[in-house]
Amino acid sequence: MKILVTGAAGFIGFHTAQALLARGDEVVGLDNLNEYYDVSLKHARLTLLRQQTRFKFVQLDLSDRHAMADLFATQNFQRVVHLGAQAGVRYSTEHPFSCLDSNVIGTMTVLEGCRHHHVEHLVYASSSSVYGANTTMPFVVGHNVDHPLSIYAATKKSNELMAHSYANLYELPVTGLRFFTVYGPFGRPDMALFLFTKNIVENKPIDVFNFGNHHRDFTYIDDIVSGIVSALDYMAEPNPQWDSDKPDPATSRSPYRLYNIGNQQPVDLMRYIEVLEECLGRKAEKNLLPMQPGDAPDTWADVGNLATDVGYRSTTPVEEGVKLFVDWYVEYYKIVL
């Protein structure tokens, strides 16, 4: 199967492309290689992907309408995994237009490409951030998500609405995945685990927001990728029981599906740091700070729908996942503990 993976030089895109290549698919990876974080890490991921003969890389910006149209016109993709985006809740508060260009315009070019070139199935990344001001736990895909706390969250909610519109107008099968706090080897340097590890290794204090009073559904990358690939293989279809008087946000009379994908086991942030300290054999100096604008205090995924439809199950506890990340970090950056 020939599959386009956008954001292929990114954290989740890289691991997803690896999994698809490992099972025999042909993968075209797209990325603009922007400088949001260390570009050398993106090139390192691409170096590993390029070892596979069935991988082709295209450097392209998602918001470039004409270039994206040409790509779809010449490549004949069967399925698309759209993971490319301008990440970062905090970044979006300072750079809203960058977030809009990548996440809204970029998603529109993908939808248009899929529509015009008869892509069988589009799977795209949403985010747990869409739950915004919600406090009812766990987060269920049927919950109202009309109160985002950041521009990033608003763009991801927009993606879900845009995808449903295309499913309705053009019968394009689309599946959205709301990711919950993904971590693991080759992770993003702006994420907490990466920042904490770097500072502890360098004997610098770590910034702990909301005074450490966070609970997060930390989800290891292999579990996320397993869910992505399973969702890609499970074609979105209309729900014959969908009731317009009581509309289910997770399904539709159109070929549309929406799922949470997380660990379903929220972990106290201070416990997360404690596990990291144990893996590094060092204690962290904690700089306790108020919660940052746009952040949610807690997240917790209900993954029942995904488990029912594709058999999804997360299997990696944070004690194991954090150790795997630390082992990678120490080797990649040649750290002596």
GUMAR-547713 format. One line per 8 residues: their letters; for each residue x, y, z of N, C-alpha, C, CB. Coordinates in steps of 0.2 Angstrom, whole numbers, plus 5000, padded with zeros to 4 digits. Last residue first. Glycine has a CB too. Layout:
BEGIN
A	X Y Z X Y Z X Y Z X Y Z ~ ...
This chain:
BEGIN
LVIKYYEV	5132 5044 5164 5129 5046 5170 5133 5044 5176 5122 5042 5170 ~ 5137 5052 5150 5139 5048 5155 5136 5049 5161 5147 5048 5155 ~ 5129 5053 5134 5129 5055 5141 5132 5050 5145 5122 5057 5143 ~ 5126 5054 5120 5133 5051 5123 5134 5054 5130 5139 5053 5118 ~ 5114 5056 5114 5118 5062 5116 5125 5060 5119 5114 5067 5121 ~ 5110 5043 5112 5110 5048 5107 5115 5054 5108 5103 5050 5106 ~ 5111 5037 5125 5115 5034 5119 5116 5040 5114 5112 5028 5117 ~ 5103 5044 5133 5110 5044 5135 5114 5041 5129 5110 5039 5141
YWDVFLKV	5091 5043 5126 5094 5049 5127 5101 5049 5128 5090 5053 5132 ~ 5088 5029 5127 5089 5032 5120 5093 5039 5121 5083 5033 5117 ~ 5087 5028 5141 5092 5024 5138 5093 5027 5131 5089 5017 5137 ~ 5076 5037 5143 5082 5038 5146 5088 5034 5142 5082 5037 5153 ~ 5065 5029 5136 5067 5036 5134 5074 5038 5136 5062 5041 5136 ~ 5065 5018 5144 5067 5017 5137 5069 5024 5134 5061 5014 5133 ~ 5061 5024 5156 5068 5020 5156 5070 5020 5148 5067 5013 5159 ~ 5048 5028 5152 5053 5033 5154 5060 5030 5154 5052 5036 5161
GEEVPTTS	5042 5015 5150 5043 5020 5145 5048 5025 5146 5036 5023 5144 ~ 5042 5009 5163 5046 5006 5157 5047 5011 5152 5041 5000 5155 ~ 5035 5018 5171 5041 5016 5173 5045 5012 5168 5040 5010 5179 ~ 5023 5020 5164 5028 5025 5163 5035 5023 5166 5026 5031 5168 ~ 5019 5004 5155 5018 5009 5160 5024 5014 5160 5019 5005 5167 ~ 5012 5000 5140 5018 5002 5143 5017 5007 5149 5022 5006 5137 ~ 5000 4996 5133 5004 4991 5137 5010 4993 5140 5006 4985 5132 ~ 4984 5000 5127 4991 5002 5129 4994 4998 5134 4991 5010 5132
RYGVDTAL	4975 4993 5114 4977 4993 5122 4984 4995 5123 4976 4985 5124 ~ 4962 4991 5102 4968 4995 5105 4969 4994 5112 4967 5003 5104 ~ 4953 4985 5094 4957 4981 5099 4962 4985 5102 4959 4975 5096 ~ 4945 4993 5086 4951 4990 5083 4955 4986 5088 4956 4996 5081 ~ 4933 4995 5093 4933 4995 5085 4939 4992 5083 4933 5002 5083 ~ 4936 4995 5107 4930 4991 5104 4931 4990 5096 4923 4994 5105 ~ 4946 5004 5108 4947 4997 5110 4942 4992 5107 4947 4996 5118 ~ 4940 5015 5104 4945 5013 5100 4947 5006 5102 4952 5017 5101
NGVDAWTD	4930 5017 5114 4928 5016 5107 4934 5013 5103 4926 5023 5104 ~ 4938 5018 5126 4934 5013 5125 4932 5011 5118 4927 5014 5129 ~ 4947 5027 5131 4949 5024 5125 4944 5018 5123 4956 5022 5124 ~ 4947 5041 5140 4943 5035 5139 4944 5033 5132 4936 5037 5140 ~ 4961 5049 5147 4958 5047 5141 4954 5041 5142 4963 5045 5135 ~ 4965 5063 5155 4963 5056 5156 4959 5054 5150 4960 5055 5163 ~ 4973 5077 5162 4970 5074 5156 4970 5067 5158 4975 5075 5150 ~ 4973 5093 5171 4973 5086 5171 4971 5083 5164 4969 5083 5177
PADGPQMP	4975 5107 5168 4978 5104 5174 4978 5097 5174 4974 5106 5181 ~ 4980 5114 5153 4974 5110 5157 4978 5107 5163 4970 5105 5152 ~ 4986 5129 5147 4987 5122 5149 4981 5120 5153 4993 5122 5154 ~ 4984 5143 5144 4983 5138 5139 4983 5130 5141 4987 5139 5133 ~ 4997 5149 5154 4991 5150 5150 4990 5145 5145 4991 5157 5147 ~ 5004 5138 5167 5005 5142 5161 4998 5143 5157 5010 5139 5156 ~ 5003 5138 5184 5001 5135 5178 5002 5140 5172 4994 5132 5178 ~ 5018 5144 5194 5011 5143 5192 5009 5140 5185 5007 5150 5192
LLNKEAKR	5032 5132 5199 5029 5139 5195 5021 5138 5194 5032 5140 5189 ~ 5046 5127 5206 5039 5126 5206 5036 5133 5204 5036 5124 5213 ~ 5059 5119 5201 5057 5126 5201 5050 5126 5201 5061 5131 5196 ~ 5069 5107 5209 5062 5109 5206 5061 5116 5207 5057 5104 5208 ~ 5082 5097 5205 5080 5103 5208 5074 5106 5205 5087 5108 5208 ~ 5081 5079 5205 5080 5085 5201 5079 5091 5206 5074 5085 5197 ~ 5094 5067 5208 5088 5071 5210 5088 5077 5206 5089 5072 5218 ~ 5099 5052 5198 5100 5059 5201 5094 5062 5203 5103 5063 5195
GLCEELVE	5097 5041 5191 5101 5041 5197 5103 5047 5199 5107 5037 5195 ~ 5089 5040 5180 5095 5044 5179 5100 5043 5185 5093 5052 5178 ~ 5078 5033 5185 5081 5031 5179 5088 5034 5178 5077 5032 5173 ~ 5074 5041 5196 5076 5034 5197 5080 5032 5191 5071 5030 5199 ~ 5070 5053 5189 5076 5053 5194 5079 5046 5195 5073 5056 5201 ~ 5059 5047 5183 5064 5050 5179 5071 5050 5183 5063 5057 5176 ~ 5051 5045 5194 5053 5039 5189 5059 5041 5185 5047 5037 5185 ~ 5049 5058 5198 5052 5053 5202 5055 5047 5198 5047 5051 5208
IYRMLDVP	5041 5063 5187 5048 5066 5189 5052 5061 5193 5048 5073 5192 ~ 5030 5056 5189 5033 5055 5183 5040 5058 5184 5029 5060 5178 ~ 5026 5060 5202 5028 5053 5201 5032 5052 5195 5022 5049 5201 ~ 5022 5073 5198 5028 5072 5203 5030 5065 5203 5026 5075 5210 ~ 5011 5071 5190 5017 5074 5187 5023 5073 5192 5016 5081 5186 ~ 5002 5056 5191 5004 5062 5194 5011 5065 5192 5004 5061 5202 ~ 4994 5049 5177 5000 5049 5182 5001 5056 5185 5006 5046 5178 ~ 4980 5040 5171 4984 5046 5172 4989 5046 5178 4979 5052 5174
QQNGINYL	4978 5029 5160 4980 5028 5167 4984 5035 5169 4985 5022 5168 ~ 4976 5029 5147 4970 5027 5151 4972 5026 5158 4966 5021 5149 ~ 4984 5032 5137 4986 5026 5141 4981 5024 5146 4992 5028 5145 ~ 4976 5036 5121 4980 5037 5127 4981 5031 5131 4976 5042 5131 ~ 4966 5042 5110 4971 5037 5110 4976 5039 5116 4975 5037 5103 ~ 4949 5044 5106 4954 5046 5110 4960 5040 5109 4952 5047 5118 ~ 4942 5046 5089 4944 5042 5095 4949 5046 5099 4947 5036 5092 ~ 4930 5047 5076 4934 5051 5081 4936 5047 5087 4931 5058 5082
RYPSRSTA	4925 5045 5059 4926 5042 5066 4931 5046 5070 4929 5035 5066 ~ 4914 5044 5045 4918 5048 5050 4919 5045 5057 4915 5055 5051 ~ 4905 5044 5033 4911 5040 5035 4916 5043 5039 4914 5037 5028 ~ 4890 5050 5040 4895 5050 5035 4901 5046 5037 4898 5058 5034 ~ 4883 5050 5051 4879 5046 5045 4884 5046 5039 4873 5050 5043 ~ 4895 5047 5064 4891 5051 5059 4887 5047 5054 4895 5056 5056 ~ 4904 5049 5079 4903 5045 5073 4898 5050 5069 4899 5038 5075 ~ 4907 5057 5090 4912 5052 5088 4911 5048 5082 4913 5047 5094
PDPKDSDW	4896 5064 5094 4901 5068 5091 4907 5063 5088 4904 5072 5096 ~ 4879 5060 5090 4885 5057 5093 4891 5060 5090 4886 5049 5092 ~ 4864 5069 5092 4870 5067 5088 4876 5065 5092 4872 5074 5084 ~ 4850 5066 5093 4855 5065 5098 4861 5064 5095 4853 5060 5103 ~ 4844 5068 5081 4841 5072 5087 4846 5071 5093 4834 5068 5088 ~ 4851 5060 5072 4852 5068 5072 4849 5072 5077 4850 5070 5065 ~ 4860 5046 5076 4853 5049 5077 4854 5057 5077 4850 5047 5084 ~ 4866 5032 5069 4867 5039 5071 4861 5042 5071 4872 5042 5066
QPNPEAMY	4866 5019 5065 4862 5020 5071 4863 5028 5073 4864 5016 5077 ~ 4875 5018 5055 4868 5017 5053 4864 5019 5059 4867 5010 5051 ~ 4889 5028 5052 4885 5024 5058 4878 5024 5056 4887 5027 5065 ~ 4900 5025 5038 4894 5029 5042 4891 5024 5047 4888 5030 5036 ~ 4917 5022 5042 4911 5020 5039 4905 5024 5042 4909 5013 5039 ~ 4935 5020 5041 4929 5024 5043 4923 5023 5039 4931 5031 5044 ~ 4943 5005 5041 4940 5010 5037 4934 5014 5040 4938 5007 5030 ~ 4957 5001 5049 4950 5001 5050 4946 5006 5047 4948 5001 5058
DLASVIGS	4970 5005 5046 4967 4999 5043 4960 4998 5044 4971 4993 5046 ~ 4971 5016 5054 4972 5017 5047 4969 5011 5043 4979 5017 5045 ~ 4970 5010 5067 4965 5015 5064 4965 5016 5057 4965 5022 5068 ~ 4982 5003 5067 4976 5000 5068 4970 5004 5065 4974 4998 5075 ~ 4991 5014 5067 4991 5009 5061 4984 5005 5061 4997 5004 5062 ~ 4988 5021 5079 4987 5024 5072 4987 5019 5067 4993 5029 5071 ~ 4990 5011 5089 4983 5014 5088 4983 5017 5081 4982 5018 5093 ~ 5004 5010 5087 5000 5004 5086 4992 5006 5085 5000 5000 5093
VIDDIYTF	5008 5023 5091 5009 5020 5084 5004 5014 5082 5016 5019 5083 ~ 5005 5023 5105 5002 5027 5100 5002 5025 5093 5005 5034 5101 ~ 5013 5013 5109 5006 5012 5110 5002 5017 5105 5004 5013 5117 ~ 5026 5019 5106 5024 5012 5103 5016 5011 5103 5028 5007 5106 ~ 5026 5030 5115 5025 5031 5107 5023 5024 5104 5032 5033 5105 ~ 5015 5030 5129 5022 5029 5126 5021 5028 5118 5024 5022 5129 ~ 5007 5044 5137 5006 5038 5133 5013 5037 5129 5000 5039 5128 ~ 5001 5051 5151 5007 5050 5148 5006 5043 5144 5013 5050 5152
DRHHNGFN	4989 5059 5156 4989 5052 5153 4995 5051 5149 4982 5051 5149 ~ 4993 5068 5171 4993 5068 5163 4993 5060 5161 5000 5071 5160 ~ 4990 5080 5183 4990 5073 5181 4989 5072 5174 4983 5070 5185 ~ 4999 5092 5192 4996 5090 5186 4995 5082 5186 5001 5092 5180 ~ 5005 5101 5202 4999 5098 5203 4995 5096 5197 4994 5103 5207 ~ 5017 5107 5202 5017 5100 5201 5011 5097 5202 5022 5098 5207 ~ 5014 5121 5201 5017 5118 5207 5017 5111 5207 5013 5121 5213 ~ 5011 5123 5188 5005 5122 5192 5008 5119 5199 5000 5117 5189
FVDIPKNE	5027 5116 5182 5021 5121 5182 5015 5118 5186 5019 5122 5175 ~ 5043 5116 5185 5037 5112 5186 5031 5116 5187 5038 5107 5192 ~ 5058 5117 5177 5052 5121 5179 5046 5116 5179 5051 5126 5173 ~ 5073 5111 5185 5068 5110 5181 5062 5114 5182 5066 5102 5180 ~ 5090 5117 5187 5084 5116 5189 5079 5115 5184 5081 5122 5194 ~ 5104 5107 5181 5100 5113 5181 5094 5112 5184 5100 5116 5174 ~ 5113 5097 5177 5113 5100 5184 5110 5106 5185 5120 5100 5187 ~ 5112 5091 5166 5116 5097 5166 5116 5100 5172 5114 5102 5160
VINKTFLF	5102 5081 5169 5109 5079 5167 5114 5085 5167 5109 5076 5159 ~ 5091 5090 5171 5094 5086 5177 5101 5083 5175 5090 5079 5178 ~ 5089 5095 5158 5091 5099 5164 5094 5095 5170 5086 5103 5166 ~ 5086 5084 5151 5092 5088 5149 5094 5092 5155 5089 5093 5143 ~ 5074 5079 5157 5080 5075 5157 5087 5079 5155 5080 5070 5151 ~ 5065 5090 5156 5067 5088 5162 5074 5084 5162 5062 5083 5165 ~ 5064 5090 5142 5067 5096 5145 5069 5094 5152 5062 5101 5146 ~ 5059 5077 5139 5065 5079 5136 5068 5085 5140 5064 5081 5129
LAMDPRGF	5047 5078 5147 5052 5073 5148 5058 5075 5146 5049 5066 5146 ~ 5040 5090 5141 5042 5090 5148 5048 5084 5149 5036 5088 5152 ~ 5045 5095 5124 5041 5091 5129 5044 5090 5136 5039 5085 5126 ~ 5054 5100 5116 5050 5105 5120 5046 5102 5124 5046 5110 5115 ~ 5060 5090 5109 5064 5093 5114 5060 5098 5118 5070 5097 5111 ~ 5050 5075 5106 5051 5083 5104 5055 5086 5110 5045 5086 5103 ~ 5059 5059 5105 5054 5064 5106 5055 5071 5105 5052 5063 5114 ~ 5067 5048 5103 5067 5053 5098 5061 5058 5098 5066 5049 5091
PGYVTFFR	5057 5038 5114 5064 5040 5111 5062 5044 5104 5067 5033 5108 ~ 5043 5047 5122 5047 5041 5120 5053 5043 5116 5043 5036 5116 ~ 5026 5052 5123 5033 5052 5125 5036 5046 5123 5034 5053 5133 ~ 5011 5061 5122 5015 5056 5119 5022 5057 5121 5014 5056 5112 ~ 4997 5066 5128 5004 5067 5130 5009 5061 5128 5003 5067 5138 ~ 4985 5059 5118 4986 5061 5125 4994 5061 5127 4982 5057 5129 ~ 4977 5063 5103 4983 5060 5106 4983 5063 5113 4989 5062 5102 ~ 4963 5059 5094 4965 5064 5099 4971 5061 5104 4959 5066 5104
LGTVPLEY	4961 5056 5078 4964 5053 5084 4966 5059 5089 4970 5048 5082 ~ 4949 5054 5065 4953 5058 5069 4955 5055 5076 4949 5064 5071 ~ 4946 5048 5049 4947 5046 5056 4951 5051 5060 4949 5038 5057 ~ 4936 5047 5035 4941 5051 5039 4941 5048 5046 4940 5059 5038 ~ 4932 5044 5018 4932 5041 5025 4938 5045 5029 4934 5034 5024 ~ 4922 5055 5009 4929 5054 5011 4929 5051 5018 4934 5060 5010 ~ 4910 5060 5004 4911 5053 5006 4918 5051 5007 4907 5049 5001 ~ 4909 5074 5002 4913 5070 4997 4913 5062 4998 4920 5073 4995
LNAYSHAM	4902 5079 5013 4901 5082 5006 4904 5077 5000 4905 5089 5005 ~ 4906 5072 5024 4899 5073 5022 4898 5075 5015 4896 5078 5027 ~ 4920 5072 5024 4916 5066 5025 4909 5066 5022 4917 5063 5032 ~ 4921 5086 5025 4923 5082 5019 4920 5075 5019 4931 5082 5018 ~ 4916 5089 5037 4913 5092 5032 4915 5088 5025 4915 5099 5031 ~ 4925 5082 5046 4918 5079 5045 4914 5082 5039 4914 5081 5051 ~ 4936 5090 5044 4936 5083 5041 4929 5080 5041 4940 5078 5046 ~ 4932 5102 5050 4934 5101 5043 4934 5094 5040 4941 5104 5041
LENSKKTA	4931 5097 5063 4925 5100 5059 4926 5100 5052 4924 5107 5062 ~ 4944 5094 5066 4939 5089 5066 4933 5091 5063 4937 5088 5074 ~ 4951 5106 5064 4952 5100 5060 4947 5095 5060 4959 5097 5062 ~ 4946 5113 5075 4944 5115 5068 4945 5109 5063 4948 5121 5065 ~ 4952 5107 5085 4945 5107 5085 4943 5108 5078 4941 5111 5090 ~ 4965 5112 5082 4964 5105 5081 4956 5103 5081 4967 5101 5087 ~ 4964 5126 5084 4965 5123 5077 4964 5116 5076 4972 5124 5075 ~ 4961 5126 5097 4956 5128 5093 4957 5126 5086 4955 5136 5093
AYISLPHD	4973 5122 5102 4967 5118 5103 4962 5119 5099 4965 5118 5111 ~ 4981 5133 5098 4983 5126 5096 4977 5122 5097 4989 5123 5100 ~ 4975 5143 5106 4974 5143 5098 4976 5136 5096 4979 5149 5095 ~ 4967 5137 5121 4973 5139 5117 4971 5139 5110 4979 5135 5118 ~ 4957 5131 5127 4960 5136 5131 4966 5139 5127 4963 5132 5137 ~ 4940 5128 5120 4947 5127 5120 4951 5133 5124 4950 5128 5113 ~ 4926 5123 5122 4929 5128 5126 4937 5127 5126 4926 5128 5133 ~ 4919 5113 5116 4918 5120 5113 4921 5125 5117 4910 5121 5112
VNHGVVFP	4916 5099 5117 4923 5102 5116 4923 5109 5113 4928 5097 5112 ~ 4906 5088 5125 4907 5094 5122 4914 5097 5122 4902 5099 5125 ~ 4910 5070 5124 4910 5076 5128 4910 5082 5123 4915 5077 5133 ~ 4913 5059 5117 4906 5061 5116 4905 5068 5120 4901 5056 5119 ~ 4925 5055 5120 4924 5058 5114 4917 5061 5113 4926 5053 5108 ~ 4929 5059 5137 4926 5054 5132 4925 5058 5126 4919 5052 5135 ~ 4941 5060 5150 4938 5063 5144 4935 5058 5139 4944 5067 5140 ~ 4935 5052 5165 4940 5053 5160 4936 5057 5154 4943 5047 5158
MTTNAGYV	4931 5069 5171 4936 5064 5169 4933 5057 5170 4942 5064 5174 ~ 4926 5085 5168 4924 5078 5169 4929 5073 5167 4917 5078 5166 ~ 4931 5097 5164 4934 5094 5170 4932 5087 5172 4933 5099 5176 ~ 4935 5107 5150 4932 5102 5153 4935 5099 5159 4931 5096 5148 ~ 4942 5117 5143 4940 5119 5150 4936 5113 5153 4935 5125 5150 ~ 4950 5106 5132 4950 5113 5135 4948 5114 5142 4945 5117 5131 ~ 4949 5096 5123 4944 5096 5129 4944 5102 5133 4946 5090 5133 ~ 4959 5098 5114 4952 5100 5112 4947 5100 5118 4950 5096 5107
SSSSAYVL	4970 5092 5119 4969 5099 5121 4963 5101 5119 4975 5103 5117 ~ 4972 5080 5113 4968 5080 5120 4967 5087 5122 4972 5076 5125 ~ 4970 5081 5096 4974 5082 5102 4969 5082 5108 4978 5088 5102 ~ 4972 5074 5080 4969 5079 5084 4973 5079 5090 4961 5078 5085 ~ 4979 5068 5065 4980 5070 5072 4976 5075 5074 4988 5071 5073 ~ 4970 5057 5053 4973 5064 5055 4974 5064 5063 4969 5069 5052 ~ 4968 5047 5040 4969 5047 5047 4973 5053 5049 4972 5040 5050 ~ 4958 5044 5026 4963 5049 5029 4962 5048 5037 4961 5056 5027
HEVHHHRC	4957 5032 5013 4956 5033 5020 4961 5038 5022 4956 5027 5024 ~ 4958 5032 4999 4954 5027 5002 4952 5029 5009 4957 5020 5002 ~ 4958 5046 4988 4961 5042 4994 4956 5038 4997 4965 5048 4998 ~ 4955 5053 4976 4951 5047 4978 4955 5043 4983 4950 5043 4972 ~ 4959 5065 4973 4963 5060 4970 4961 5053 4974 4970 5061 4972 ~ 4951 5075 4979 4952 5075 4971 4956 5069 4969 4956 5081 4969 ~ 4952 5072 4993 4946 5072 4989 4947 5072 4982 4942 5079 4990 ~ 4966 5073 4996 4962 5067 4997 4956 5067 4993 4961 5065 5004
GELVTMTG	4968 5087 4993 4972 5082 4989 4968 5075 4990 4979 5081 4992 ~ 4959 5092 5002 4958 5093 4995 4962 5088 4991 4960 5100 4993 ~ 4965 5088 5014 4959 5086 5013 4957 5087 5005 4954 5090 5017 ~ 4978 5095 5013 4978 5088 5013 4971 5085 5012 4980 5085 5020 ~ 4974 5108 5013 4977 5106 5007 4977 5098 5007 4984 5108 5007 ~ 4968 5109 5026 4964 5110 5020 4967 5107 5014 4962 5117 5020 ~ 4980 5107 5034 4975 5102 5034 4970 5102 5028 4971 5102 5041 ~ 4985 5120 5031 4989 5114 5030 4984 5108 5029 4994 5112 5035
IVNSDLCS	4976 5129 5037 4977 5129 5029 4981 5122 5027 4982 5135 5027 ~ 4978 5123 5050 4971 5124 5047 4972 5124 5039 4968 5131 5049 ~ 4991 5122 5053 4986 5117 5056 4980 5117 5052 4985 5118 5063 ~ 4999 5132 5047 5001 5124 5047 4995 5120 5048 5007 5123 5052 ~ 4992 5144 5049 4995 5142 5043 4996 5134 5042 5001 5146 5041 ~ 4990 5143 5063 4984 5143 5059 4987 5141 5052 4981 5150 5058 ~ 5003 5144 5068 4999 5138 5070 4993 5138 5065 4996 5139 5077 ~ 5007 5156 5063 5011 5150 5061 5007 5144 5063 5017 5150 5065
FPHETSYR	4998 5164 5070 4997 5164 5063 5001 5158 5060 5000 5170 5060 ~ 5002 5164 5084 4996 5161 5082 4995 5160 5074 4990 5165 5084 ~ 5014 5163 5093 5014 5163 5086 5008 5160 5083 5020 5159 5084 ~ 5010 5163 5106 5015 5168 5104 5015 5169 5097 5022 5167 5107 ~ 5002 5153 5108 5000 5159 5111 5004 5165 5108 5000 5158 5118 ~ 5009 5142 5102 5003 5145 5098 5001 5151 5101 4997 5140 5098 ~ 5018 5138 5112 5020 5142 5106 5015 5145 5102 5024 5137 5101 ~ 5009 5132 5121 5012 5138 5123 5015 5142 5117 5018 5137 5128
VGAQAGLH	5006 5120 5113 5001 5125 5116 5004 5131 5117 4998 5121 5122 ~ 5013 5113 5099 5015 5117 5105 5009 5122 5107 5021 5121 5103 ~ 5016 5111 5082 5014 5109 5088 5016 5114 5093 5019 5103 5090 ~ 5010 5112 5067 5014 5116 5071 5012 5115 5078 5013 5124 5070 ~ 5010 5096 5058 5007 5102 5062 5012 5106 5065 5001 5099 5067 ~ 5007 5080 5052 5011 5086 5051 5007 5092 5054 5013 5088 5044 ~ 5000 5069 5051 5003 5071 5057 5006 5077 5057 5007 5065 5059 ~ 4990 5060 5042 4991 5067 5042 4993 5069 5049 4985 5071 5040
VVRQFNQT	4991 5047 5032 4991 5048 5039 4994 5056 5040 4996 5043 5042 ~ 4982 5041 5018 4986 5046 5021 4985 5046 5028 4983 5053 5018 ~ 4982 5029 5005 4979 5031 5011 4984 5037 5014 4979 5025 5016 ~ 4986 5029 4991 4980 5025 4993 4977 5027 5000 4982 5018 4993 ~ 4992 5042 4980 4992 5039 4987 4986 5035 4988 4993 5044 4992 ~ 4998 5046 4968 4993 5041 4968 4993 5038 4975 4994 5036 4963 ~ 5007 5056 4964 5010 5051 4968 5004 5045 4969 5011 5053 4975 ~ 5003 5068 4957 5008 5063 4954 5010 5057 4958 5015 5067 4954
AFLDAMAH	4993 5074 4964 4992 5073 4957 4997 5068 4954 4992 5079 4953 ~ 4999 5077 4977 4994 5072 4976 4993 5070 4969 4988 5075 4979 ~ 5009 5086 4972 5011 5080 4975 5005 5075 4975 5013 5081 4983 ~ 5001 5097 4967 5005 5093 4962 5007 5086 4966 5011 5097 4961 ~ 4995 5101 4979 4991 5098 4974 4995 5094 4969 4987 5104 4970 ~ 5006 5106 4986 5003 5100 4988 4998 5097 4983 4999 5102 4994 ~ 5010 5116 4977 5015 5111 4978 5011 5105 4981 5020 5113 4983 ~ 4999 5124 4979 5000 5122 4973 5005 5116 4973 5003 5127 4968
RDSLDLQV	4998 5127 4993 4993 5124 4990 4995 5121 4983 4987 5129 4989 ~ 5007 5126 5007 5009 5127 5000 5004 5124 4995 5016 5125 4998 ~ 5006 5121 5019 5002 5127 5017 5003 5129 5010 5003 5132 5022 ~ 5015 5111 5021 5008 5109 5020 5004 5115 5018 5006 5107 5027 ~ 5030 5112 5012 5026 5115 5017 5019 5114 5016 5027 5123 5018 ~ 5042 5099 5010 5037 5103 5007 5033 5106 5013 5032 5099 5003 ~ 5052 5087 5004 5052 5093 5009 5047 5098 5006 5060 5096 5009 ~ 5050 5070 5004 5048 5076 5001 5048 5082 5006 5041 5076 4997
FKFRTQQR	5057 5054 5003 5056 5060 5007 5055 5066 5003 5062 5062 5012 ~ 5052 5037 5003 5054 5043 4999 5052 5049 5003 5050 5043 4992 ~ 5055 5020 5006 5054 5027 5009 5056 5032 5004 5057 5027 5016 ~ 5059 5008 5002 5052 5010 5001 5050 5016 5004 5047 5004 5003 ~ 5072 5006 5007 5071 5007 5000 5064 5010 4998 5073 5001 4996 ~ 5077 5013 5022 5072 5009 5019 5071 5011 5012 5066 5009 5023 ~ 5085 5023 5026 5089 5016 5025 5084 5011 5022 5091 5014 5032 ~ 5078 5034 5028 5080 5033 5022 5084 5026 5021 5085 5039 5020
LLTLRAHK	5075 5033 5042 5070 5031 5037 5073 5030 5030 5065 5037 5037 ~ 5087 5038 5047 5085 5031 5049 5080 5028 5044 5083 5030 5056 ~ 5087 5051 5042 5093 5046 5041 5091 5039 5042 5099 5048 5045 ~ 5076 5056 5049 5076 5055 5042 5081 5050 5039 5076 5061 5038 ~ 5081 5057 5062 5076 5053 5061 5075 5051 5053 5069 5056 5063 ~ 5091 5067 5059 5093 5060 5062 5087 5055 5061 5095 5061 5069 ~ 5084 5078 5055 5088 5074 5050 5090 5067 5053 5094 5079 5049 ~ 5078 5081 5068 5074 5079 5062 5078 5075 5057 5070 5085 5059
LSVDYYEN	5089 5084 5075 5085 5078 5077 5081 5076 5071 5081 5080 5083 ~ 5093 5096 5068 5097 5090 5067 5094 5084 5070 5104 5091 5071 ~ 5084 5105 5071 5083 5102 5065 5087 5096 5064 5084 5107 5059 ~ 5077 5109 5087 5083 5107 5084 5082 5103 5077 5087 5103 5089 ~ 5061 5117 5083 5066 5114 5087 5072 5111 5083 5063 5108 5092 ~ 5057 5125 5072 5053 5125 5079 5057 5122 5084 5046 5122 5078 ~ 5062 5126 5060 5066 5127 5065 5063 5128 5072 5071 5132 5064 ~ 5055 5113 5048 5056 5120 5051 5060 5120 5057 5049 5123 5052
LNDLGVVE	5053 5103 5038 5060 5104 5042 5060 5111 5045 5065 5102 5037 ~ 5042 5100 5032 5045 5106 5030 5052 5107 5033 5040 5112 5031 ~ 5038 5083 5025 5040 5088 5031 5043 5094 5028 5045 5084 5036 ~ 5033 5067 5021 5033 5075 5020 5034 5078 5026 5026 5077 5017 ~ 5036 5052 5014 5036 5056 5020 5037 5063 5018 5042 5054 5025 ~ 5028 5038 5008 5031 5045 5006 5030 5049 5012 5027 5048 4999 ~ 5031 5021 5009 5029 5027 5012 5032 5033 5009 5031 5027 5019 ~ 5024 5005 5006 5028 5011 5003 5026 5017 5006 5027 5011 4995
DGRALLAQ	5024 4992 5018 5020 4998 5015 5026 5002 5011 5016 5002 5019 ~ 5029 4982 5027 5029 4981 5020 5026 4987 5015 5026 4975 5018 ~ 5031 4984 5040 5026 4979 5038 5025 4979 5030 5019 4981 5041 ~ 5040 4994 5041 5042 4987 5044 5037 4982 5041 5042 4988 5051 ~ 5033 5005 5036 5039 5002 5032 5040 4995 5034 5045 5006 5032 ~ 5025 5007 5047 5022 5006 5041 5027 5002 5036 5019 5012 5037 ~ 5035 5010 5057 5030 5005 5058 5027 5003 5051 5025 5006 5063 ~ 5041 5022 5052 5045 5016 5053 5040 5010 5054 5049 5017 5060
ATHFGIFG	5030 5031 5052 5033 5029 5045 5037 5022 5046 5037 5034 5043 ~ 5028 5032 5066 5023 5029 5062 5026 5027 5055 5017 5034 5061 ~ 5040 5038 5069 5039 5031 5072 5033 5028 5068 5037 5032 5079 ~ 5039 5050 5062 5044 5046 5061 5043 5039 5063 5050 5049 5065 ~ 5027 5056 5068 5027 5054 5061 5033 5049 5059 5028 5060 5057 ~ 5030 5059 5081 5025 5053 5080 5026 5051 5072 5018 5056 5081 ~ 5041 5068 5078 5042 5063 5083 5037 5057 5081 5040 5066 5090 ~ 5045 5072 5060 5043 5074 5067 5043 5067 5072 5036 5077 5068
AAGTVLIK	5047 5069 5048 5053 5070 5052 5051 5072 5059 5057 5076 5048 ~ 5033 5068 5043 5037 5062 5044 5044 5063 5048 5039 5059 5037 ~ 5022 5076 5041 5026 5077 5048 5031 5071 5049 5021 5077 5053 ~ 5012 5064 5033 5014 5071 5034 5018 5071 5041 5009 5076 5033 ~ 5013 5050 5023 5014 5052 5031 5016 5059 5031 5019 5047 5035 ~ 5005 5041 5011 5008 5048 5013 5008 5049 5021 5004 5054 5009 ~ 5007 5025 5005 5004 5029 5011 5008 5036 5011 5004 5026 5017 ~ 5003 5011 4996 5006 5018 4996 5003 5023 5000 5007 5020 4988
M	5004 4994 5000 5000 5000 5000 5004 5006 5000 4995 5000 5006
